[in-house]
Each structure stands twice: as C-alpha cells, then as structure tokens.
C-alpha cells in the first residue's frame, strides 16, 4: 500500500464535509465571521453588530439589519443546505 504524503492528505480532507462548495456570499460571511472572532469577540449580539457595521451581505439575499436572530437563521439555513448537499452528493465537493 502506497503511503500518502501529508500535502495530499490535507488536500483531500480540505472540504471533507462539504457536499457542495460554499457560495461567494457564504464565503464572504465566513471570512467576515473569522475577522470578528479573531478580535476575541464571540457574543452573537456583538458579532451581528460587526456584520452590520461592515456591510456584510446576507447569504440568503434578504435585506435588513443583522441581528442575533438573523445571524442564527442565516447560519441555520447554510447548515441545512450543506447537510442536504452532503446527503445527496457525499464527501468532497
């Protein structure tokens, strides 16, 4: 059995749980969340305010201010969509 190099292994695991690629809007939200979390902020109310302040668009395309409820719903929608894609396509989008 051939030994797999670490770079190949990491390459294959990079998207192991995605049944589809993230959309541009989902990637933008993920990047914005990472930026906020890197400041040490984890309170969802503060995170929502930061998303609103930074003008991050909702992946759903809906308009209106970011709130805790909106953030939770957007994340739930993304998760449900990724779960459905995974169930349909399996690993490795």
Secondary structure, DSSP 8 states (H G I E B T S, - for coil): -----HHHHHHHHTTTT-SS---HHHHHHHHHHHHHHHTT---HHHHHHHHHHTT---TT---S---HHHHHHHHHHHHHHHHHHHHHH-S--
